[in-house]
Amino acid sequence: MPSHIKFSQKLNLNFELLSDPDKEIHAMFGVIKEKKMYGKISMGTERSTFIIDENQVLIKEYRNVKAKGHAEQVLEEVKEL
């Protein structure tokens, strides 16, 4: 997706960003959830993080995470692996 390429180039990321426009992976990981905002109910993506090893084995998952401090927490746990 062009937006992903632009974002990656802007931040000089050394890894590929993935996109799931058909929501196939969303469904596999069960992250499409009912959300409420201002009294309106809609379907959306539950913010989640998954740690997957080099053998494509799911090691840990974090569901319904809050952004503040989450990246630091995950980084510390990955360093311990």
C-alpha positions as CSV (number, residue, x, y, z in Angstrom):
1,M,0.0,0.0,0.0
2,P,1.4,3.4,-0.9
3,S,0.7,4.8,2.6
4,H,2.8,2.0,4.2
5,I,5.6,2.6,1.8
6,K,5.6,6.4,2.5
7,F,5.5,5.8,6.3
8,S,8.3,3.2,6.1
9,Q,10.5,5.5,4.0
10,K,9.8,8.5,6.3
11,L,10.9,6.6,9.4
12,N,13.7,4.7,7.5
13,L,12.3,1.3,8.8
14,N,14.4,-1.8,8.1
15,F,11.5,-4.2,8.0
16,E,8.4,-4.7,5.9
17,L,5.0,-3.4,7.0
18,L,2.1,-5.7,6.3
19,S,-1.5,-4.9,5.3
20,D,-4.6,-7.0,5.5
21,P,-7.3,-5.2,3.5
22,D,-9.4,-8.3,3.1
23,K,-9.3,-8.9,6.9
24,E,-8.3,-12.6,6.4
25,I,-5.5,-12.4,9.0
26,H,-7.8,-10.3,11.3
27,A,-10.2,-13.2,11.3
28,M,-7.5,-15.8,11.9
29,F,-6.3,-14.0,15.0
30,G,-9.8,-13.0,16.1
31,V,-9.2,-9.3,16.4
32,I,-12.3,-8.0,14.7
33,K,-14.5,-6.9,17.6
34,E,-17.6,-4.8,18.3
35,K,-16.6,-1.3,19.3
36,K,-18.6,1.6,20.8
37,M,-17.8,5.2,20.3
38,Y,-20.1,8.1,21.2
39,G,-22.9,5.5,21.6
40,K,-22.5,4.2,18.1
41,I,-21.7,0.5,17.7
42,S,-19.4,-0.7,14.8
43,M,-17.0,-3.4,14.0
44,G,-13.3,-2.6,14.2
45,T,-9.8,-4.0,14.9
46,E,-8.9,-4.7,18.5
47,R,-5.4,-3.4,19.1
48,S,-3.3,-6.5,19.7
49,T,0.3,-7.6,19.5
50,F,1.5,-11.0,18.6
51,I,5.1,-12.3,19.1
52,I,5.8,-15.0,16.5
53,D,9.2,-16.7,16.3
54,E,11.3,-17.6,13.3
55,N,9.5,-21.0,13.0
56,Q,6.1,-19.1,12.8
57,V,5.1,-20.3,16.2
58,L,3.0,-17.9,18.3
59,I,4.9,-17.3,21.5
60,K,2.8,-14.6,23.2
61,E,-0.2,-12.4,22.5
62,Y,-1.4,-9.2,24.0
63,R,-5.1,-8.3,23.5
64,N,-6.9,-5.0,23.8
65,V,-3.6,-3.2,24.5
66,K,-3.2,0.5,25.2
67,A,-0.4,2.2,23.2
68,K,1.3,4.0,26.1
69,G,4.2,1.9,27.4
70,H,3.2,-1.1,25.4
71,A,6.1,-1.1,22.9
72,E,8.6,-0.9,25.8
73,Q,7.0,-3.8,27.6
74,V,7.0,-6.0,24.5
75,L,10.6,-5.1,23.7
76,E,11.7,-6.1,27.1
77,E,10.0,-9.4,26.8
78,V,11.4,-10.1,23.4
79,K,14.9,-9.4,24.7
80,E,14.4,-12.1,27.3
81,L,13.6,-14.8,24.6
